Amino acid sequence: MWLAAAAPSLARRLLFLGPPPPPLLLLVFSRSSRRRLHSLGLAAMPEKRPFERLPADVSPINYSLCLKPDLLDFTFEGKLEAAAQVRQATNQIVMNCADIDIITASYAPEGDEEIHATGFNYQNEDEKVTLSFPSTLQTGTGTLKIDFVGELNDKMKGFYRSKYTTPSGEVRYAAVTQFEATDARRAFPCWDEPAIKATFDISLVVPKDRVALSNMNVIDRKPYPDDENLVEVKFARTPVMSTYLVAFVVGEYDFVETRSKDGVCVRVYTPVGKAEQGKFALEVAAKTLPFYKDYFNVPYPLPKIDLIAIADFAAGAMENWGLVTYRETALLIDPKNSCSSSRQWVALVVGHELAHQWFGNLVTMEWWTHLWLNEGFASWIEYLCVDHCFPEYDIWTQFVSADYTRAQELDALDNSHPIEVSVGHPSEVDEIFDAISYSKGASVIRMLHDYIGDKDFKKGMNMYLTKFQQKNAATEDLWESLENASGKPIAAVMNTWTKQMGFPLIYVEAEQVEDDRLLRLSQKKFCAGGSYVGEDCPQWMVPITISTSEDPNQAKLKILMDKPEMNVVLKNVKPDQWVKLNLGTVGFYRTQYSSAMLESLLPGIRDLSLPPVDRLGLQNDLFSLARAGIISTVEVLKVMEAFVNEPNYTVWSDLSCNLGILSTLLSHTDFYEEIQEFVKDVFSPIGERLGWDPKPGEGHLDALLRGLVLGKLGKAGHKATLEEARRRFKDHVEGKQILSADLRSPVYLTVLKHGDGTTLDIMLKLHKQADMQEEKNRIERVLGATLLPDLIQKVLTFALSEEVRPQDTVSVIGGVAGGSKHGRKAAWKFIKDNWEELYNRYQGGFLISRLIKVQWLTPVIPALWDAEVGRSPEVGSSRLSWPTW
């Protein structure tokens, strides 16, 4: 067997390592981590002041908003006429306002004279403005008028400028928006809270040769009377909606369009000359809208949906109602130069954002405390959608590796947080745009869906969306709807998963009792550092499924474990049959089997009768138990022998990540070279079977597996792989034989890891020549593989250069941190030395916290930086902007 030669000697030596070191800290910008940052030599954000939501005495009914951006001076003028309701007599109106100068303001009660504001009191730290009036505004309706000016900033939030290059090479700027969570106030004074909904009538005054887009369809376009070079574009009135979902874009774009089978106009806007690259996303969107309409049994409420690629964009994508904005790499697919993982990523992100058109836009969270439900739900149903559109992707198995296990890695840390976090000041929202909100949220929704059943789940979703459409809701409202639909104790079960952090470890042992199998189950909190040491161990209500070798794909028994220990009897299970918990790796828990039960499962791995998702979950649990010091690493490596016939991409991907963690832990010891030899022995047989070139009949998953395996072998220094990678790279650079998109990441990674300064210079030249952002990002994410100290420094300097878009700097630095032991130290020193510039660039948003996380977590959790397939995770406001983050 391919493992036999390497495993025993390495296993014997690992016996002397002792327990693994504790996981590195997960740094988020909580109050405690601000202190931690200070101790690390970084100037952290100031402590937050007490926060109060806006007073309820005045609220908007409709915003009539006209904006006139100047794309040369990077400013904009605005006129707001808001129909408002005075609910309680007052002589002031308090609104949100940031980085905006108000010129004039007045309020005209309906049927009465206009009252001019006599003062504008800006509370800059609270991002509020108080408009003072000389007389009392009486209860009733009226019109609030405000003239104001603002800046098209370069911080990728609010109303900002985005730099792009025309086909002729000229640098120009578009004016675009990113308002979630609290940046609509940077574009116009408003009541910028999700529960304060209104309708919007938006007009844009723009150069006549520019495209102007907003949430709704254009209803009028006419010359602007004061300047013949401008036009005024007016859009239809929106439904009632939250401010964070408003959007507008002014720039130069091409588009492709179609109509969904429900008659909705679907367009994908691309950079000029790249309309062809929008066709894949258009196809996905046109299939997705009817899928969600049928699933929710609620029609899409707008006449159109636009998807647009933005050059400078901090998030992965943003679900603005009717005008969804994306990074170029999350929307554009070049038929010849995009890799398979990029196509899959685009499909997932499109599915995620379009799900929000119902779940988030039609029904919106009442406050940011319930953000997890928005994002967790969309992060689950995007997979349901992609499975519908592309069943060949085997996407649910990939979910376990991409979201489920990633969430478990982070949630096992002592400083994780509950899914549902009480949010006070909106600036705290960035702290919870993380894998707990997205990936754990998606995982517990998946578990809930399985516990309820699809029929009752859809029924409950329809009840929820119908009851709260164009309104706001809280987590408890969804539980109530699902409880009514299913008759099950949804709130009681789910509160144990959303209101406390962590998840359980289920220990199971079995005893044969005549023709039955008696299982003894117990639960305790799983901790990455070993045993739980608190006084009162948390408990969960755990939906548990149990399968046997009689039918590995069906649950023989389903139970709800609602106590610390319980016994279960499986009827008619023969002594030679295996028993497995957590069918489909759906329940959000880890399982520890007795030695006898684990031994009995090995034949199911070898003969592949155990389904792929169960093989993946089993080995992932074992690696995690070993890292926590609960079981021996030696035992895990022995179990890996059973994977000798493994054909599944996702199982290999997860094995790769786990071996990467082990490799990192050993990089500080003299066992490092041995683990590299072990990796080569593990991956060589599958590498030889796959070869370098696609074979007839291969599909999407074969392409992903080939890139993964070749990247792993190349990184480990496998001689034949290294030689072939260098040969193909040379032919690629010389134009003799261009590398296929699926091979570029593994080849680039291999030649850089084992290359010199000349190799790096060639890569930087390829980066400069690349016309496609996907290719630029692909190169950026592997540059950190270089090992020489002076070259590492050159890559870090490159990260802050004009050659790298601001949102991609994080990818370059993260690649260095994950590339080597020296790279990690160099990256951390670079961050500290350039902290002021980095902090000012990202203005305390989620990209700065992402920068810290990739520096500290990448070496420990390689799933966060899967350079072997050229993908990295970067959290953004709506869909996390890293593929399979």
Residue pairs with C-beta under 8 A, 6 or more apart in sequence:
1 641
1 644
2 644
2 681
2 682
2 684
2 685
3 640
3 641
3 644
3 681
3 682
4 641
5 681
6 677
6 678
6 681
6 682
7 637
7 638
7 640
7 641
7 678
9 674
10 637
10 671
10 674
10 675
10 677
10 678
11 633
11 634
11 637
11 638
12 634
13 671
13 674
14 633
14 634
14 637
14 671
15 632
15 634
17 633
17 666
17 669
17 671
19 530
19 629
20 626
20 627
20 628
20 629
20 633
20 665
21 665
22 528
22 529
23 412
23 413
23 528
23 529
23 627
23 860
24 856
24 857
24 859
24 860
25 36
25 413
25 415
25 856
26 410
26 413
26 415
26 416
26 853
26 856
26 857
27 33
27 36
27 37
27 849
27 852
27 853
27 856
28 417
28 431
28 434
28 849
28 853
29 37
29 44
29 45
29 430
29 431
29 844
29 848
29 849
30 415
30 417
30 431
31 47
31 48
32 415
33 44
33 415
34 44
34 45
34 47
35 44
37 43
37 44
37 852
38 44
40 832
41 832
42 831
42 832
42 835
43 835
43 836
43 839
45 844
48 424
48 425
48 427
48 428
49 125
49 126
49 425
50 424
51 126
51 424
51 425
51 426
53 193
54 94
54 95
54 96
54 128
54 191
54 193
54 196
55 94
56 87
56 88
57 86
57 87
57 88
57 89
57 90
58 84
58 85
58 86
58 87
58 90
58 93
58 94
58 137
59 84
59 85
59 87
59 191
59 196
59 198
60 82
60 83
60 84
60 85
60 190
60 191
60 196
60 198
61 82
61 83
61 84
61 85
61 141
61 198
61 199
62 82
62 83
62 198
62 199
62 200
62 201
62 237
63 80
63 81
63 82
63 188
63 190
63 198
63 199
63 200
63 201
63 202
64 80
64 81
64 82
64 83
64 201
65 78
65 79
65 80
65 81
65 188
65 200
65 201
65 202
65 203
66 78
66 79
66 80
66 202
66 203
66 204
66 205
66 232
67 76
67 77
67 78
67 159
67 187
67 188
67 202
67 203
67 204
67 205
67 248
68 76
68 77
68 78
68 204
68 205
68 206
68 230
69 75
69 76
69 152
69 159
69 175
69 204
69 205
69 206
69 250
70 76
70 77
70 152
71 152
71 161
71 172
71 173
71 174
71 175
71 207
71 210
71 250
74 151
74 152
74 153
74 154
74 161
74 173
75 149
75 150
75 151
75 152
76 149
76 150
76 151
76 152
76 159
76 175
76 187
77 147
77 148
77 149
78 100
78 146
78 147
78 148
78 149
78 150
78 187
78 188
79 145
79 146
79 147
80 144
80 145
80 146
80 147
80 148
80 188
80 189
81 143
81 144
81 145
82 143
82 144
82 145
82 146
82 198
83 141
83 142
83 143
84 93
84 107
84 141
84 142
84 143
84 144
85 140
85 141
86 109
86 137
86 138
86 139
86 140
86 141
86 142
87 139
88 139
89 136
89 137
89 138
89 139
90 136
90 137
91 132
91 133
91 134
91 135
91 136
91 137
92 130
92 131
92 132
92 133
93 107
93 130
93 131
93 133
93 137
93 144
94 128
94 129
94 130
94 131
95 128
95 129
95 131
95 185
95 189
95 190
95 191
95 192
96 127
96 128
96 129
96 182
96 184
96 185
96 189
96 190
96 191
96 192
96 193
97 122
97 127
97 128
97 129
97 185
97 189
97 190
98 124
98 127
98 158
98 183
98 185
98 186
99 150
99 151
99 153
99 158
99 186
100 148
100 149
100 150
100 185
100 186
100 187
100 188
100 189
101 148
101 149
101 150
102 120
102 129
102 131
102 146
102 147
102 148
102 189
103 147
103 148
103 149
104 116
104 117
104 145
104 146
104 147
105 116
105 117
105 120
105 131
105 144
105 145
105 146
105 147
106 114
106 115
106 116
106 117
106 144
106 145
107 114
107 115
107 117
107 131
107 133
107 137
107 142
107 143
107 144
107 145
108 114
108 115
108 142
108 143
108 145
109 115
109 137
109 138
109 140
109 141
109 142
110 140
110 141
110 142
110 143
112 142
114 145
115 133
115 134
115 135
115 137
116 133
116 134
117 131
117 132
117 133
118 132
118 133
118 134
119 130
119 131
119 132
120 129
120 130
120 131
120 132
121 129
121 130
121 132
122 128
122 129
123 129
123 130
127 182
127 185
127 192
129 189
131 146
146 188
146 189
148 188
148 189
150 158
150 159
150 186
150 187
152 159
152 160
152 161
152 173
152 175
153 159
153 160
153 161
153 186
154 160
154 161
154 806
155 841
155 842
155 843
155 845
156 162
156 178
156 312
156 313
156 314
156 806
156 807
156 845
157 178
157 179
157 183
157 186
157 314
157 843
157 845
158 177
158 178
158 179
158 183
158 184
158 185
158 186
158 187
159 175
159 176
159 177
159 186
159 187
159 248
160 175
160 176
160 177
160 178
160 312
161 173
161 174
161 175
161 176
161 312
162 173
162 174
162 175
162 176
162 251
162 310
162 311
162 312
162 313
163 171
163 172
163 173
163 311
163 312
164 171
164 172
164 173
164 174
164 251
164 252
164 271
164 311
165 171
165 172
166 172
166 252
166 272
167 272
167 273
172 252
173 251
174 249
174 250
174 251
174 252
174 310
174 311
175 248
175 249
175 250
175 251
176 248
176 249
176 250
176 251
176 310
176 312
176 313
176 325
177 187
177 246
177 247
177 248
177 249
177 320
177 325
178 313
178 314
178 315
178 318
178 325
178 877
179 187
179 243
179 244
179 245
179 246
179 247
179 318
179 320
180 244
180 245
180 315
180 318
180 877
180 878
181 244
181 368
181 371
181 426
181 429
181 430
181 877
182 192
182 244
182 426
182 427
182 429
183 244
184 190
184 192
184 243
184 244
184 246
185 192
185 243
187 246
190 243
191 198
191 243
192 243
192 244
193 242
193 243
193 367
194 242
194 243
194 244
194 364
194 365
194 366
194 367
194 368
194 472
195 242
195 364
195 366
195 367
195 472
196 242
196 243
197 240
197 241
197 242
197 364
197 470
197 471
197 472
198 240
198 241
199 237
199 238
199 239
199 240
199 241
200 215
200 237
200 238
200 241
200 246
201 234
201 235
201 237
201 238
202 214
202 215
202 216
202 234
202 235
202 238
202 246
202 248
203 232
203 233
203 234
203 235
204 212
204 214
204 232
204 233
204 235
204 248
204 250
205 224
205 230
205 231
205 232
205 233
206 212
206 230
206 231
206 233
206 250
207 229
207 230
207 231
207 250
208 223
208 229
208 230
208 231
209 252
210 250
210 251
210 252
211 249
211 250
211 251
211 252
211 253
211 269
212 218
212 231
212 233
212 248
212 249
212 250
213 247
213 248
213 249
213 250
213 269
213 306
213 308
213 323
214 235
214 246
214 247
214 248
214 249
214 322
214 323
215 235
215 238
215 241
215 245
215 246
215 247
215 302
215 320
215 321
215 322
215 323
216 235
216 236
216 237
216 238
216 302
216 303
216 304
216 322
217 235
217 236
217 265
217 303
217 304
218 233
218 234
218 235
218 236
219 234
219 235
219 236
220 232
220 233
220 234
221 231
221 232
221 233
221 234
222 231
222 232
223 230
223 231
223 232
224 230
224 231
224 232
236 303
238 246
238 321
238 322
239 301
239 302
239 321
239 470
240 470
241 321
241 361
241 364
241 470
242 364
245 319
245 320
245 321
245 361
245 364
246 320
247 318
247 320
247 321
247 323
247 325
248 323
249 269
249 308
249 310
249 323
249 325
252 271
252 272
253 269
253 270
253 271
253 272
253 308
254 269
254 270
254 271
254 272
254 273
254 274
254 275
254 278
255 267
255 268
255 269
255 270
255 275
255 278
255 306
256 267
256 268
256 270
256 275
256 276
256 278
256 279
256 282
257 265
257 266
257 267
257 268
257 282
258 266
258 282
258 286
259 265
259 266
259 286
260 266
260 285
260 286
260 289
260 290
260 300
261 286
261 290
262 289
262 290
262 293
262 299
262 300
264 289
264 300
264 302
264 303
264 304
264 305
265 303
265 304
265 305
266 282
266 285
266 286
266 289
266 304
266 305
266 307
267 282
267 304
267 305
267 306
267 307
268 278
268 279
268 281
268 282
268 285
268 306
268 307
268 308
268 309
268 331
269 278
269 306
269 307
269 308
269 309
270 277
270 278
270 309
270 331
270 332
271 309
271 311
271 328
274 332
276 334
276 335
277 332
277 333
277 334
277 772
278 307
278 309
278 331
278 332
279 333
280 333
280 335
280 343
280 346
280 347
281 307
281 331
281 332
281 333
281 346
281 350
282 307
284 346
284 347
284 350
284 351
284 389
285 305
285 307
285 350
285 354
287 388
287 389
288 350
288 351
288 354
288 385
288 389
289 300
289 305
289 354
291 385
291 388
291 389
292 300
292 354
292 355
292 357
292 358
292 381
292 385
293 299
293 300
295 381
295 384
295 458
295 461
296 358
296 458
296 461
296 462
296 465
297 458
297 462
298 358
298 362
298 462
298 465
298 466
298 469
300 357
300 358
301 362
302 321
302 322
302 357
304 322
305 322
305 324
305 354
305 357
306 322
306 323
306 324
307 324
307 326
307 331
307 350
307 353
308 323
308 324
308 325
308 326
308 331
309 326
309 327
309 328
309 331
309 332
310 325
310 326
310 327
310 328
311 328
311 773
311 805
312 805
312 806
312 807
313 325
313 326
313 327
313 328
313 807
314 806
314 807
314 842
314 845
314 846
314 847
314 876
314 877
314 881
315 327
315 876
315 877
315 878
315 879
315 881
316 326
316 327
316 330
316 349
316 874
316 875
316 876
316 878
316 879
316 880
316 881
316 882
317 324
317 325
317 326
317 327
317 330
317 331
317 349
317 352
317 353
317 876
317 878
317 879
317 881
318 324
318 325
318 326
318 353
318 876
318 877
318 878
319 352
319 353
319 354
319 356
319 357
319 360
319 361
319 378
319 878
321 357
321 361
322 357
324 353
324 354
326 349
326 353
327 773
327 807
327 876
327 881
328 773
328 774
329 342
329 345
329 773
329 774
329 777
330 345
330 346
330 349
330 879
330 881
331 346
331 349
331 350
332 338
332 346
332 772
332 773
332 774
333 342
333 343
333 346
334 772
334 774
336 741
337 741
337 772
337 774
337 775
338 741
338 772
338 774
339 703
339 707
339 741
339 742
339 744
339 745
339 774
339 778
339 869
339 870
340 700
340 703
340 704
340 707
340 741
340 742
341 704
341 707
341 869
341 870
341 871
341 883
341 884
342 741
342 774
342 883
343 700
344 386
344 390
344 393
344 395
344 398
344 700
344 704
344 883
345 871
345 883
345 884
347 386
347 389
347 390
347 393
348 382
348 383
348 386
348 395
348 879
348 883
349 382
349 879
351 381
351 382
351 383
351 385
351 386
351 389
352 378
352 379
352 382
352 878
352 879
353 378
353 878
353 879
354 385
355 377
355 378
355 381
355 382
355 385
356 374
356 378
356 878
358 465
359 374
359 377
359 378
359 381
359 465
360 374
360 378
362 465
362 469
362 470
363 464
363 465
363 468
363 469
363 470
363 471
363 472
363 473
364 471
364 472
364 473
365 371
365 373
365 374
365 472
365 473
365 474
366 472
366 473
366 474
367 423
367 474
368 423
368 426
368 428
368 429
368 432
369 420
369 421
369 422
369 423
369 474
370 420
370 473
370 474
370 475
371 423
371 429
371 432
371 433
371 437
372 419
372 420
372 421
372 432
372 436
372 437
372 441
372 475
372 498
373 441
373 475
373 478
375 433
375 437
375 438
375 441
375 878
376 419
376 437
376 438
376 440
376 441
376 442
376 444
376 445
377 441
377 442
377 445
378 878
378 879
379 403
379 438
379 439
379 441
379 442
379 879
379 880
380 441
380 442
380 443
380 445
380 446
380 449
382 879
383 395
383 396
383 399
383 442
386 393
386 395
387 393
387 395
387 396
390 700
392 699
392 700
392 701
393 700
393 701
394 612
394 648
394 649
394 650
394 701
396 584
396 613
397 612
397 613
397 616
397 648
397 650
397 651
398 650
398 653
398 884
399 442
399 446
400 585
400 613
400 616
400 617
400 620
400 650
400 654
401 616
401 620
401 650
401 653
401 654
401 657
401 863
401 884
402 439
402 863
402 884
402 885
403 438
403 439
403 442
403 443
403 884
404 439
404 443
404 446
404 585
404 588
405 620
405 654
405 863
406 435
406 439
406 861
406 863
406 864
406 885
407 435
407 436
407 439
407 440
407 442
407 443
407 588
408 440
408 503
408 526
408 588
408 590
408 624
409 528
409 624
409 861
409 863
410 416
410 434
410 435
410 436
410 440
410 857
410 861
411 436
411 440
411 501
411 502
411 503
412 502
412 503
412 526
412 527
412 528
412 624
412 628
413 528
414 527
414 528
414 529
416 436
416 501
416 502
417 432
417 436
417 501
418 436
418 498
418 499
418 500
418 501
419 436
419 437
419 440
419 441
419 444
419 497
419 498
419 499
420 475
420 498
420 499
421 431
421 432
423 429
423 432
427 844
430 844
430 845
430 846
430 849
431 849
433 846
433 875
433 876
433 877
433 880
434 875
435 875
435 880
435 885
436 501
438 875
438 880
438 885
439 885
440 588
443 588
444 494
444 497
444 498
444 588
446 586
447 497
447 543
447 586
447 587
447 588
448 457
448 482
448 490
448 493
448 494
449 457
450 543
450 545
450 584
450 586
451 488
451 493
451 543
451 560
452 460
452 482
452 485
452 486
452 488
452 490
453 486
456 482
456 485
456 486
457 482
457 485
457 486
459 485
460 478
460 481
460 482
460 483
460 484
460 485
460 486
461 481
461 482
463 481
463 484
463 485
464 473
464 477
464 478
464 481
464 482
467 477
467 481
468 477
475 498
476 491
479 490
479 491
479 494
480 491
482 490
483 489
483 490
483 491
489 541
492 541
493 541
493 543
493 560
496 538
496 539
496 540
496 541
497 503
497 540
497 588
500 538
502 525
502 526
502 527
502 538
503 525
503 526
503 540
503 588
503 589
503 590
504 523
504 524
504 525
504 526
504 539
504 540
504 542
504 589
504 590
505 523
505 524
505 525
505 526
505 589
505 590
505 591
505 592
505 625
505 630
506 521
506 522
506 523
506 542
506 544
506 561
506 581
506 582
506 589
506 590
506 591
506 592
507 521
507 522
507 523
507 524
507 591
507 592
508 519
508 520
508 521
508 581
508 591
508 592
508 593
508 594
508 597
509 519
509 520
509 593
509 594
509 596
509 597
510 517
510 518
510 519
510 520
510 579
510 594
510 596
510 597
511 517
511 518
511 520
512 518
512 573
512 575
513 569
515 571
515 572
515 573
515 574
516 569
516 570
516 571
516 572
516 573
517 569
517 570
517 573
517 577
517 579
518 567
518 568
518 569
518 570
519 546
519 567
519 568
519 569
519 570
519 579
520 565
520 567
521 544
521 561
521 565
521 566
521 567
521 568
522 564
522 565
523 539
523 540
523 542
523 561
523 564
523 565
523 589
524 532
524 537
524 564
525 532
525 534
525 537
525 538
526 589
526 590
526 624
526 628
527 628
528 624
528 627
528 628
529 628
529 629
530 628
530 629
530 630
531 630
537 564
539 563
539 564
540 561
540 589
541 560
541 561
541 562
542 560
542 561
542 562
542 587
542 589
543 558
543 559
543 560
543 561
543 587
544 558
544 559
544 560
544 561
544 581
544 582
544 587
545 555
545 557
545 558
545 581
545 582
545 583
545 584
545 586
545 587
546 555
546 556
546 557
546 558
546 559
546 568
546 570
546 579
546 580
546 581
546 583
547 553
547 554
547 555
547 556
547 579
547 580
547 583
547 614
548 556
548 570
548 573
548 577
548 578
548 579
548 580
549 577
549 578
549 604
549 609
550 556
550 573
550 577
552 580
552 604
552 609
552 610
552 611
552 614
553 583
553 611
554 583
555 583
556 570
556 573
557 568
557 570
559 566
559 568
570 579
573 579
578 597
578 600
578 601
578 603
578 604
579 597
579 600
580 601
580 604
580 610
580 614
580 618
581 587
581 591
582 589
582 591
582 614
582 617
583 614
584 611
584 613
584 614
585 613
585 614
585 616
585 617
590 621
590 624
590 625
591 617
591 618
591 621
592 621
592 625
592 630
592 631
593 601
598 639
601 610
601 618
602 639
602 642
603 609
603 642
604 610
605 615
605 618
605 639
605 642
605 643
605 646
606 642
606 644
606 645
607 645
608 615
608 645
608 646
608 647
610 618
612 648
612 650
612 651
613 650
615 643
615 646
615 648
615 651
616 648
616 650
616 651
616 654
619 636
619 639
619 640
619 643
619 651
619 654
619 655
619 658
620 654
620 658
622 631
622 635
622 636
622 639
623 636
623 658
623 661
623 662
625 631
625 636
626 632
626 633
626 635
626 636
627 661
627 665
633 662
637 678
640 655
640 682
643 651
643 655
644 685
646 652
646 655
646 686
648 701
649 701
649 702
649 704
649 705
649 708
650 701
652 686
652 705
652 708
652 709
653 704
653 708
653 866
653 869
655 682
656 683
656 708
656 712
656 862
656 868
657 861
657 862
657 863
657 866
659 675
659 678
659 679
659 682
660 862
661 860
661 861
661 862
662 675
663 672
663 675
663 676
663 679
664 859
664 860
664 862
666 672
666 674
666 675
667 820
667 821
668 821
676 716
676 717
679 712
679 713
679 716
680 713
680 716
680 717
680 718
683 709
683 712
683 713
683 716
683 718
684 713
684 718
686 705
686 709
687 709
687 710
687 713
687 718
687 721
690 702
690 705
690 706
690 709
690 710
691 706
692 706
692 710
692 724
692 728
692 743
694 702
694 703
694 706
694 740
695 702
703 742
704 742
704 869
706 742
706 743
707 742
707 743
707 745
707 746
707 868
707 869
707 870
708 746
708 868
708 869
710 721
710 725
710 743
710 746
710 747
710 750
711 745
711 746
711 749
711 750
711 867
711 868
711 869
712 868
713 721
714 721
714 722
714 725
714 746
714 747
714 749
714 750
714 753
714 754
715 749
715 750
715 753
715 785
715 868
717 753
717 754
721 750
722 750
722 754
725 746
725 747
725 750
725 751
726 750
726 751
728 737
728 739
728 743
728 747
729 739
729 747
729 748
729 751
731 737
732 738
732 739
732 747
733 762
733 766
739 747
744 775
744 778
744 870
745 778
745 781
745 782
745 867
745 868
745 869
745 870
746 868
746 869
746 870
748 763
748 778
748 779
748 782
748 870
749 782
749 785
749 867
749 868
749 870
751 759
752 759
752 760
752 763
752 782
752 783
752 785
752 786
753 785
753 786
753 787
753 819
755 786
756 788
756 791
757 788
757 790
757 791
759 786
760 783
760 786
760 791
760 794
760 795
763 779
763 782
763 783
764 783
764 798
764 803
766 775
766 779
767 775
767 776
767 779
767 780
767 803
768 803
770 776
770 779
773 805
776 808
777 808
777 811
778 870
780 804
780 808
780 811
780 812
780 815
781 811
781 812
781 814
781 815
781 865
781 867
781 870
781 871
781 872
782 815
782 867
782 870
783 795
783 798
783 812
783 815
783 816
784 792
784 795
784 812
784 813
784 814
784 815
784 816
784 817
784 818
784 819
784 820
784 823
784 827
784 867
785 815
785 819
785 820
785 867
786 792
786 795
786 819
787 819
787 820
787 822
787 823
789 822
789 826
792 816
792 819
792 820
792 822
792 823
792 826
793 826
793 830
795 812
795 815
795 816
796 812
796 813
796 816
796 826
796 827
796 830
798 804
798 812
799 809
799 812
799 813
799 816
799 830
800 809
800 834
800 837
804 812
806 841
806 842
807 847
807 874
807 881
809 838
809 841
809 851
810 847
810 850
810 851
810 854
810 874
811 872
811 874
813 827
813 830
813 831
813 851
813 854
813 855
814 827
814 851
814 854
814 855
814 858
814 864
814 865
814 872
815 865
815 867
815 872
816 823
816 824
816 826
816 827
816 830
817 823
817 824
817 827
817 828
817 854
817 855
817 858
817 859
817 865
818 824
818 854
818 858
818 859
818 862
818 864
818 865
818 867
819 867
824 855
824 858
824 859
827 855
828 855
831 838
831 851
831 852
831 855
838 848
838 851
839 848
842 848
842 851
846 875
846 876
846 877
847 874
850 874
850 875
853 864
854 864
854 865
854 872
857 864
858 864
858 865
863 884
864 872
864 873
864 885
865 872
865 873
866 872
866 884
871 882
871 883
871 884
872 882
872 883
873 880
873 881
873 882
873 883
873 884
873 885
874 880
874 881
874 882
874 885
875 881
875 882
875 885
